[in-house]
């Protein structure tokens, strides 16, 4: 089943262009919940000293005022990504007043929906749109689901890679069309093999009981304050996490057969009314409850483990950007926050993920049938809840296969990909990263989810006390790390400029918010 991937890889290696992969672009987005001293969700606004969450390129908020998002620019080297992620978090930590960031993906001490402040982006039309979209998410799915944190891995192959690869494939499409087609190949395979990410890196096998707010559950009781699953890897990716719960009911599912099919399927969901959401209302008594009453308010509402992305120009809709200029990069969204690393992600994870994406590109990738789509969803769910069970079976080609056997096969196939990537590196960081993950396949006890439950048992901790302890360790790490004068000045200047930019945006509004929304959705 991996023969064609081998041939593609062999042709790349035979080119003797060892630097072909050197200029990949790599970036990370890390979400972290800002909490008070007791570990409850912070009720204070996003600190103004950090700048404007609307216009700051690297420090913003996600769903809530308390859900901070750290964004790195794209870099060519993984070390640069992690250095920037360290510096930006350090800058923010040293400006918090009696607060800190929660070390895990799953929140704790959730005192009901009203304890979660929705992010505010000011009075400009773009800022209001971001806020109203989040108000809509709260009405549709509840606010609690929206404060689950994650890490996103953004990746694009080097510009010089694509002409070489197109020639090797004998592809005569215009280059950008070939690039977009190739990224869709990668995305389909990432979905097929994507269960491997929560298995290896899942770090949410337990949750605080407060997260469910008293709702009955099939999860087991770890202690009086904690639910868990004995073999879980990432409950965040399971059926208690954020789901698109209307897609099956109304027959809307993202179609990854091609970029055109993907854009068309999302456009349909954005334009198709949903009776249940119509009951919520859009503008009630002069206040917006959601952007519209359609199955999706905007493209970002569709949850997927990986997305094709294009850099937006101005107020452009993401689907239009993809249609006009094709795919520029992919965003992998299935990573839990690494509770054992202050940065939330580490070097070995990023090296492995780069190898994994190249493997997914090189592997044959037929379109996904309805039957395979169901298997993909089921495999993800099983891995999230039972991934470390040595007897767990997934579905591959309509037949059962042990997760550990399938994972072992994938690791074997990725070894040659890592060797290719190591040709562009000093030492063997990719093969070393692969070996570390392979060991987790051989011994599930090495996974972060197993390590987390083991520490909780050994220390007599529930989820809350484990997460609080790790959060305090990370706070100590950042508060005792010296920030260079250059970084200090850089982030301070960005914060000041972002506040000026927000004021300029607010002063530049020339139409009402109603008209602004109408024009936005009328784009074609």
C-alpha positions as a printed NumPy array, in Angstrom:
array([[  0.   ,   0.   ,   0.   ],
       [  2.999,   2.314,   0.382],
       [  4.716,   1.447,  -2.921],
       [  3.992,   4.701,  -4.76 ],
       [  5.123,   6.745,  -1.774],
       [  8.41 ,   4.809,  -1.877],
       [  8.851,   5.56 ,  -5.582],
       [  8.187,   9.28 ,  -5.103],
       [ 10.591,   9.411,  -2.189],
       [ 13.258,   7.511,  -4.104],
       [ 13.026,   9.931,  -7.026],
       [ 13.419,  12.872,  -4.656],
       [ 16.455,  11.263,  -3.03 ],
       [ 17.974,  10.419,  -6.431],
       [ 17.921,  14.117,  -7.343],
       [ 20.694,  14.578,  -4.789],
       [ 19.134,  17.943,  -3.908],
       [ 19.73 ,  17.58 ,  -0.2  ],
       [ 18.66 ,  21.167,   0.49 ],
       [ 15.314,  20.872,  -1.289],
       [ 13.317,  20.95 ,   1.965],
       [ 15.418,  23.562,   3.745],
       [ 13.056,  26.508,   3.214],
       [  9.799,  25.043,   4.486],
       [  7.689,  27.581,   6.382],
       [  6.685,  26.558,   9.887],
       [  4.509,  28.368,  12.398],
       [  2.588,  27.631,  15.584],
       [ -0.54 ,  29.033,  17.233],
       [ -0.883,  28.161,  20.896],
       [ -4.011,  28.85 ,  22.953],
       [ -3.747,  29.229,  26.728],
       [ -6.497,  29.93 ,  29.229],
       [ -5.679,  32.827,  31.565],
       [ -6.698,  31.942,  35.114],
       [ -6.782,  33.496,  38.588],
       [ -4.801,  32.256,  41.574],
       [ -7.419,  29.573,  42.308],
       [ -7.246,  28.229,  38.762],
       [-10.653,  29.643,  37.792],
       [-11.148,  31.398,  34.464],
       [ -9.932,  35.007,  34.724],
       [-12.766,  37.537,  34.701],
       [-10.492,  40.452,  33.839],
       [-10.251,  41.843,  30.285],
       [ -7.365,  40.996,  27.981],
       [ -4.617,  43.203,  29.476],
       [ -4.298,  46.465,  27.529],
       [ -0.556,  46.477,  28.158],
       [ -0.361,  43.551,  25.717],
       [ -1.915,  45.601,  22.917],
       [ -5.068,  45.13 ,  20.879],
       [ -6.362,  41.599,  20.458],
       [ -7.908,  42.752,  17.174],
       [ -4.79 ,  44.065,  15.449],
       [ -1.778,  42.546,  17.248],
       [ -0.194,  39.979,  14.893],
       [  1.156,  37.668,  17.607],
       [ -0.847,  38.166,  20.831],
       [ -4.613,  37.89 ,  20.517],
       [ -7.614,  36.114,  22.014],
       [ -9.638,  33.208,  20.72 ],
       [-13.193,  32.662,  21.988],
       [-12.893,  34.323,  25.363],
       [-11.203,  37.395,  26.806],
       [ -9.408,  34.844,  28.983],
       [ -8.333,  32.528,  26.137],
       [ -5.071,  34.065,  24.972],
       [ -3.605,  32.979,  21.654],
       [  0.119,  33.197,  20.924],
       [  1.009,  33.205,  17.237],
       [  4.44 ,  32.849,  15.674],
       [  5.273,  34.19 ,  12.229],
       [  6.393,  31.543,   9.714],
       [ 10.051,  30.553,  10.064],
       [ 12.292,  28.232,   8.079],
       [ 13.745,  26.569,  11.174],
       [ 11.962,  24.863,  14.035],
       [ 14.326,  26.343,  16.603],
       [ 13.323,  29.848,  15.467],
       [  9.639,  28.967,  15.932],
       [ 10.198,  27.77 ,  19.489],
       [ 12.447,  30.711,  20.374],
       [  9.737,  33.152,  19.266],
       [  7.021,  31.186,  21.078],
       [  9.136,  31.275,  24.241],
       [  9.811,  35.024,  23.976],
       [  6.207,  36.041,  23.283],
       [  4.886,  33.962,  26.189],
       [  7.612,  35.279,  28.451],
       [  6.742,  38.877,  27.534],
       [  3.086,  38.271,  28.381],
       [  3.752,  36.35 ,  31.612],
       [  5.799,  39.197,  33.008],
       [  2.858,  41.57 ,  32.509],
       [  0.182,  39.539,  34.255],
       [ -1.023,  40.751,  37.639],
       [ -1.68 ,  37.79 ,  39.918],
       [ -2.779,  35.589,  37.003],
       [ -1.14 ,  32.838,  34.993],
       [ -1.855,  30.408,  32.156],
       [ -3.425,  26.977,  32.535],
       [ -1.021,  24.25 ,  31.414],
       [ -3.573,  21.864,  29.898],
       [ -6.02 ,  21.879,  27.007],
       [ -9.027,  21.182,  29.224],
       [-10.164,  23.976,  31.559],
       [-11.018,  23.648,  35.217],
       [-13.26 ,  25.217,  37.859],
       [-15.788,  26.3  ,  35.246],
       [-18.459,  28.192,  37.187],
       [-21.126,  27.964,  34.514],
       [-21.584,  29.631,  31.138],
       [-21.671,  33.16 ,  32.524],
       [-18.186,  32.754,  34.018],
       [-16.718,  32.729,  30.518],
       [-16.334,  36.284,  29.165],
       [-16.679,  36.455,  25.377],
       [-13.78 ,  38.187,  23.62 ],
       [-14.276,  41.887,  22.917],
       [-12.525,  43.514,  19.946],
       [-13.771,  47.083,  20.176],
       [-16.33 ,  49.027,  18.18 ],
       [-14.995,  48.759,  14.612],
       [-17.008,  46.711,  12.134],
       [-14.316,  43.989,  11.859],
       [-14.058,  43.893,  15.661],
       [-17.825,  43.647,  16.065],
       [-17.965,  40.831,  13.522],
       [-15.404,  38.81 ,  15.477],
       [-17.341,  39.396,  18.702],
       [-20.779,  38.563,  17.287],
       [-19.407,  35.386,  15.699],
       [-18.321,  34.271,  19.178],
       [-21.687,  35.229,  20.671],
       [-23.21 ,  32.946,  18.02 ],
       [-20.897,  30.074,  18.949],
       [-22.027,  30.415,  22.553],
       [-25.706,  30.203,  21.576],
       [-25.086,  27.251,  19.256],
       [-22.69 ,  25.072,  21.236],
       [-22.426,  26.621,  24.69 ],
       [-19.535,  28.703,  25.969],
       [-17.812,  25.944,  27.941],
       [-16.848,  24.017,  24.79 ],
       [-15.182,  27.126,  23.412],
       [-12.527,  27.476,  26.123],
       [-10.794,  24.192,  25.34 ],
       [ -7.251,  25.143,  24.304],
       [ -5.142,  23.582,  21.572],
       [ -2.032,  24.039,  19.478],
       [ -2.149,  24.568,  15.702],
       [  0.775,  23.658,  13.453],
       [  1.015,  25.721,  10.263],
       [  3.159,  24.374,   7.441],
       [  4.005,  25.03 ,   3.825],
       [  6.533,  23.323,   1.588],
       [  9.353,  25.397,   0.066],
       [  8.542,  27.3  ,  -3.136],
       [ 11.469,  25.582,  -4.877],
       [ 10.098,  22.137,  -3.963],
       [  6.969,  22.39 ,  -6.082],
       [  8.393,  22.725,  -9.641],
       [ 10.727,  19.806,  -8.958],
       [  7.916,  17.679,  -7.546],
       [  5.551,  18.58 , -10.421],
       [  8.186,  17.504, -12.933],
       [  8.79 ,  14.222, -11.103],
       [  5.037,  13.581, -11.145],
       [  4.813,  14.481, -14.832],
       [  2.076,  16.959, -13.956],
       [  1.325,  19.658, -16.528],
       [ -1.217,  21.666, -14.561],
       [ -0.472,  25.351, -13.881],
       [  1.867,  25.298, -10.897],
       [ -0.56 ,  26.791,  -8.347],
       [ -3.25 ,  24.311,  -9.392],
       [ -0.759,  21.484,  -8.873],
       [  0.207,  22.892,  -5.464],
       [ -3.438,  23.095,  -4.362],
       [ -4.151,  19.604,  -5.666],
       [ -1.116,  18.279,  -3.784],
       [ -2.156,  19.898,  -0.52 ],
       [ -5.583,  18.267,  -0.855],
       [ -3.767,  14.916,  -1.319],
       [ -1.932,  15.609,   1.935],
       [ -5.133,  16.632,   3.74 ],
       [ -6.996,  13.46 ,   2.745],
       [ -4.134,  11.311,   4.003],
       [ -3.766,  13.321,   7.168],
       [ -7.383,  12.489,   7.901],
       [ -6.793,   8.792,   7.178],
       [ -3.763,   8.607,   9.436],
       [ -4.623,  11.542,  11.705],
       [ -5.596,   9.349,  14.656],
       [ -1.837,   8.983,  15.156],
       [ -1.558,  12.605,  16.374],
       [ -3.821,  12.262,  19.455],
       [ -2.297,   8.851,  20.181],
       [  1.234,  10.265,  20.275],
       [  0.585,  13.739,  21.63 ],
       [ -2.832,  13.635,  23.317],
       [ -2.603,  15.067,  26.833],
       [ -6.213,  15.168,  27.997],
       [ -7.132,  11.712,  29.356],
       [ -8.901,  13.304,  32.341],
       [-11.134,  16.324,  32.921],
       [-12.467,  18.355,  35.816],
       [-16.04 ,  17.356,  36.668],
       [-16.97 ,  21.036,  36.563],
       [-16.413,  20.999,  32.78 ],
       [-19.552,  18.892,  32.267],
       [-21.64 ,  21.004,  34.629],
       [-23.499,  18.037,  36.095],
       [-24.484,  16.537,  32.729],
       [-24.586,  12.704,  32.881],
       [-21.582,  11.007,  31.293],
       [-20.197,   7.563,  30.528],
       [-16.721,   8.709,  31.643],
       [-15.345,   6.946,  34.7  ],
       [-14.682,   8.61 ,  38.043],
       [-11.008,   9.071,  38.901],
       [-11.731,  10.854,  42.173],
       [-14.451,  13.099,  43.615],
       [-13.522,  15.956,  41.249],
       [-12.215,  14.166,  38.147],
       [-13.575,  12.094,  35.273],
       [-11.294,  10.059,  33.004],
       [-10.974,   7.082,  30.677],
       [ -8.285,   4.518,  31.599],
       [ -6.941,   4.279,  28.021],
       [ -7.862,   7.783,  26.795],
       [ -5.355,   9.913,  24.922],
       [ -7.236,  13.132,  24.091],
       [-10.758,  13.594,  25.439],
       [-10.51 ,  17.038,  23.829],
       [-10.716,  15.245,  20.464],
       [-13.475,  12.931,  21.683],
       [-17.207,  13.368,  21.852],
       [-17.078,  15.815,  24.779],
       [-15.118,  18.302,  22.672],
       [-16.27 ,  20.865,  20.119],
       [-18.163,  19.167,  17.281],
       [-20.116,  20.326,  14.252],
       [-23.297,  18.735,  15.531],
       [-25.56 ,  19.775,  12.66 ],
       [-23.509,  18.432,   9.761],
       [-24.972,  14.922,   9.754],
       [-28.507,  16.118,  10.403],
       [-28.449,  18.466,   7.408],
       [-26.109,  16.528,   5.13 ],
       [-23.302,  19.095,   5.207],
       [-19.793,  17.677,   5.354],
       [-16.596,  19.221,   4.035],
       [-15.621,  17.552,   0.759],
       [-11.88 ,  17.061,   0.304],
       [-12.001,  15.507,  -3.2  ],
       [-10.501,  18.718,  -4.621],
       [-10.072,  22.342,  -3.645],
       [-13.133,  23.299,  -5.704],
       [-15.214,  20.616,  -3.96 ],
       [-13.99 ,  21.807,  -0.556],
       [-14.84 ,  25.446,  -1.281],
       [-18.243,  24.474,  -2.677],
       [-19.151,  22.324,   0.341],
       [-18.241,  25.028,   2.847],
       [-19.999,  27.703,   0.788],
       [-23.133,  25.572,   0.844],
       [-22.984,  25.293,   4.636],
       [-22.424,  29.041,   5.023],
       [-25.421,  29.845,   2.819],
       [-27.885,  27.126,   3.89 ],
       [-30.327,  28.123,   6.681],
       [-30.568,  25.901,   9.753],
       [-34.052,  25.717,  11.323],
       [-32.662,  25.231,  14.812],
       [-30.402,  28.272,  14.567],
       [-33.243,  30.316,  13.091],
       [-35.016,  29.828,  16.445],
       [-32.127,  31.642,  18.156],
       [-32.688,  34.7  ,  16.003],
       [-30.04 ,  36.862,  14.36 ],
       [-30.761,  40.405,  15.537],
       [-33.155,  40.479,  18.476],
       [-34.193,  43.751,  20.146],
       [-31.354,  45.505,  18.371],
       [-28.69 ,  43.043,  19.613],
       [-26.952,  40.471,  17.406],
       [-27.097,  36.896,  18.671],
       [-25.188,  35.441,  15.705],
       [-23.924,  36.569,  12.308],
       [-26.641,  34.6  ,  10.505],
       [-28.861,  31.558,  11.053],
       [-27.09 ,  29.297,   8.562],
       [-25.462,  25.933,   9.278],
       [-22.135,  27.757,   9.554],
       [-21.875,  31.459,  10.326],
       [-18.464,  31.618,   8.619],
       [-15.883,  29.089,   7.405],
       [-13.945,  28.951,  10.686],
       [-16.928,  27.465,  12.488],
       [-16.37 ,  24.168,  10.674],
       [-14.196,  22.06 ,  12.934],
       [-11.677,  19.829,  11.196],
       [ -8.351,  18.32 ,  12.181],
       [ -6.629,  20.059,   9.261],
       [ -7.537,  22.992,   7.002],
       [ -6.242,  24.271,   3.671],
       [ -5.359,  27.953,   4.094],
       [ -4.615,  31.028,   2.019],
       [ -3.47 ,  34.398,   3.361],
       [ -6.414,  36.792,   3.333],
       [ -6.336,  40.153,   1.61 ],
       [ -8.273,  42.76 ,   3.553],
       [-11.781,  41.684,   4.455],
       [-11.756,  38.69 ,   2.107],
       [-13.748,  35.529,   2.843],
       [-11.454,  32.501,   3.336],
       [-13.284,  30.438,   0.695],
       [-12.816,  33.225,  -1.845],
       [ -9.13 ,  33.524,  -1.01 ],
       [ -8.737,  29.781,  -1.674],
       [-10.72 ,  30.012,  -4.897],
       [ -8.746,  32.993,  -6.176],
       [ -5.184,  32.057,  -5.185],
       [ -5.264,  28.394,  -4.194],
       [ -3.793,  26.769,  -1.09 ],
       [ -0.791,  28.465,   0.489],
       [ -0.321,  26.302,   3.57 ],
       [ -2.083,  23.808,   5.836],
       [ -3.127,  24.174,   9.465],
       [ -3.044,  21.02 ,  11.614],
       [ -5.437,  21.53 ,  14.535],
       [ -5.508,  18.239,  16.465],
       [ -2.673,  18.894,  18.934],
       [ -3.36 ,  19.106,  22.649],
       [ -1.358,  21.61 ,  24.652],
       [  1.691,  19.714,  25.899],
       [  1.226,  19.975,  29.666],
       [  4.804,  18.849,  30.305],
       [  6.475,  21.623,  28.316],
       [  6.263,  25.323,  29.284],
       [  5.973,  26.275,  25.623],
       [  3.046,  23.892,  25.035],
       [  4.904,  22.047,  22.278],
       [  8.485,  20.92 ,  21.766],
       [ 11.14 ,  20.388,  19.143],
       [ 10.661,  16.643,  18.716],
       [  6.936,  17.088,  18.153],
       [  7.539,  19.647,  15.406],
       [ 10.203,  17.563,  13.666],
       [  7.891,  14.567,  13.688],
       [  4.935,  16.572,  12.373],
       [  6.959,  17.929,   9.47 ],
       [  7.948,  14.371,   8.55 ],
       [  4.336,  13.221,   8.935],
       [  3.042,  15.894,   6.548],
       [  5.651,  15.044,   3.904],
       [  4.726,  11.373,   4.248],
       [  1.044,  12.26 ,   3.766],
       [  1.931,  14.221,   0.623],
       [  3.942,  11.377,  -0.932],
       [  1.429,   8.64 ,  -0.167],
       [ -1.291,   7.778,  -2.676],
       [ -4.531,   9.536,  -1.772],
       [ -7.77 ,   8.471,  -3.464],
       [-10.918,  10.449,  -2.739],
       [-12.675,   9.614,   0.507],
       [-15.841,   7.555,   0.126],
       [-18.799,   7.886,   2.464],
       [-17.85 ,   4.571,   4.059],
       [-14.257,   5.692,   4.608],
       [-15.45 ,   9.03 ,   5.996],
       [-17.396,   7.175,   8.684],
       [-14.318,   5.043,   9.429],
       [-12.124,   8.157,   9.734],
       [-14.513,   9.711,  12.254],
       [-14.804,   6.466,  14.195],
       [-11.015,   5.933,  14.27 ],
       [-10.492,   9.416,  15.673],
       [-13.127,   8.862,  18.353],
       [-11.81 ,   5.436,  19.353],
       [ -8.242,   6.735,  19.597],
       [ -9.34 ,   9.712,  21.687],
       [-11.176,   7.549,  24.236],
       [ -9.331,   4.205,  24.088],
       [ -6.098,   4.838,  22.164],
       [ -3.714,   3.198,  24.657],
       [ -5.706,  -0.03 ,  24.9  ],
       [ -3.29 ,  -2.623,  23.43 ],
       [ -6.26 ,  -4.497,  21.967],
       [ -7.865,  -1.451,  20.31 ],
       [ -8.75 ,  -1.993,  16.663],
       [ -9.335,   0.703,  14.063],
       [-10.935,   0.353,  10.625],
       [ -8.686,   0.313,   7.557],
       [-10.   ,  -0.537,   4.101],
       [-13.233,  -1.789,   5.718],
       [-11.299,  -4.282,   7.86 ],
       [-10.246,  -4.186,  11.524],
       [ -6.573,  -3.583,  12.308],
       [ -4.847,  -3.192,  15.659],
       [ -3.901,   0.431,  16.259],
       [ -0.436,  -0.614,  17.394],
       [  0.158,  -2.634,  14.193],
       [ -1.012,   0.173,  11.908],
       [  1.033,   2.737,  13.849],
       [  4.106,   0.517,  13.614],
       [  3.695,   0.265,   9.829],
       [  3.406,   4.038,   9.522],
       [  6.526,   4.557,  11.608],
       [  8.486,   2.132,   9.42 ],
       [  7.386,   3.97 ,   6.296],
       [  8.247,   7.367,   7.752],
       [ 11.829,   6.376,   8.488],
       [ 12.977,   7.   ,   4.914],
       [ 11.155,  10.358,   4.9  ],
       [ 13.034,  11.357,   8.053],
       [ 16.326,  10.367,   6.428],
       [ 15.517,  12.659,   3.492],
       [ 14.698,  15.565,   5.81 ],
       [ 17.85 ,  14.969,   7.833],
       [ 19.877,  15.666,   4.685],
       [ 18.878,  19.319,   5.073],
       [ 19.795,  19.396,   8.781],
       [ 22.702,  19.249,  11.137],
       [ 22.667,  15.882,  12.832],
       [ 19.604,  13.629,  12.682],
       [ 16.767,  15.559,  14.36 ],
       [ 14.03 ,  13.946,  12.24 ],
       [ 15.145,  10.35 ,  12.761],
       [ 15.654,  11.074,  16.461],
       [ 12.139,  12.528,  16.696],
       [ 10.703,   9.516,  14.868],
       [ 12.442,   7.11 ,  17.235],
       [ 10.961,   8.931,  20.243],
       [  7.435,   8.569,  18.805],
       [  8.026,   4.975,  17.698],
       [  8.898,   4.128,  21.3  ],
       [  5.43 ,   5.382,  22.299],
       [  3.89 ,   2.892,  19.854],
       [  5.915,   0.067,  21.386],
       [  5.181,   1.254,  24.935],
       [  1.931,   3.249,  25.396],
       [  3.129,   4.121,  28.901],
       [  5.491,   6.67 ,  27.322],
       [  2.661,   8.755,  25.859],
       [  1.873,  12.071,  27.591],
       [ -1.649,  10.867,  28.374],
       [ -0.283,   7.821,  30.23 ],
       [  2.337,   9.93 ,  31.969],
       [ -0.338,  12.37 ,  33.139],
       [ -2.552,   9.659,  34.685],
       [  0.499,   7.988,  36.235],
       [  1.589,  11.224,  37.935],
       [ -1.947,  11.859,  39.155],
       [ -2.073,   8.403,  40.764],
       [  1.419,   8.576,  42.246],
       [  0.827,  12.039,  43.742],
       [ -2.776,  11.449,  44.754],
       [ -3.874,  14.339,  42.51 ],
       [ -7.098,  14.89 ,  40.642],
       [ -7.055,  16.724,  37.326],
       [ -7.341,  20.156,  38.909],
       [ -4.368,  19.712,  41.233],
       [ -2.236,  18.153,  38.497],
       [ -2.995,  20.979,  36.048],
       [ -2.499,  23.669,  38.696],
       [  0.854,  22.211,  39.716],
       [  2.087,  22.106,  36.102],
       [  0.766,  25.628,  35.506],
       [  2.727,  26.941,  38.504],
       [  5.88 ,  25.188,  37.28 ],
       [  5.49 ,  26.89 ,  33.903],
       [  4.813,  30.278,  35.512],
       [  8.023,  29.918,  37.526],
       [  9.915,  28.996,  34.347],
       [  8.803,  32.105,  32.45 ],
       [  9.045,  34.544,  35.343],
       [ 12.649,  33.505,  35.963],
       [ 13.715,  33.635,  32.337],
       [ 15.522,  36.813,  31.28 ],
       [ 13.974,  38.582,  28.275],
       [ 16.454,  40.374,  26.028],
       [ 16.194,  44.133,  25.656],
       [ 15.658,  43.628,  21.928],
       [ 12.646,  41.352,  22.471],
       [ 11.282,  43.615,  25.191],
       [ 11.421,  46.628,  22.899],
       [ 10.057,  44.675,  19.916],
       [  6.926,  43.426,  21.695],
       [  6.333,  46.742,  23.469],
       [  6.421,  48.584,  20.157],
       [  4.059,  46.025,  18.601],
       [  1.625,  46.454,  21.497],
       [  1.598,  50.238,  21.131],
       [  1.187,  50.063,  17.368],
       [ -1.675,  47.56 ,  17.637],
       [ -3.614,  49.937,  19.898],
       [ -3.088,  52.758,  17.403],
       [ -4.205,  50.466,  14.572],
       [ -7.407,  49.534,  16.404],
       [ -8.239,  53.223,  16.905],
       [ -7.586,  53.835,  13.201],
       [ -9.903,  50.966,  12.261],
       [-12.646,  52.343,  14.483],
       [-12.252,  55.835,  13.012],
       [-12.315,  54.484,   9.447],
       [-15.768,  52.847,   9.595],
       [-17.952,  54.418,   6.916],
       [-20.984,  52.112,   6.983],
       [-23.229,  50.647,   9.66 ],
       [-22.515,  47.175,  11.022],
       [-25.654,  45.886,   9.262],
       [-24.333,  47.127,   5.907],
       [-20.855,  45.84 ,   6.681],
       [-22.169,  42.3  ,   7.243],
       [-24.325,  42.452,   4.13 ],
       [-21.327,  43.465,   2.005],
       [-19.111,  40.825,   3.604],
       [-21.476,  37.966,   2.831],
       [-22.237,  39.328,  -0.652],
       [-18.617,  38.782,  -1.735],
       [-18.4  ,  36.472,  -4.737]])
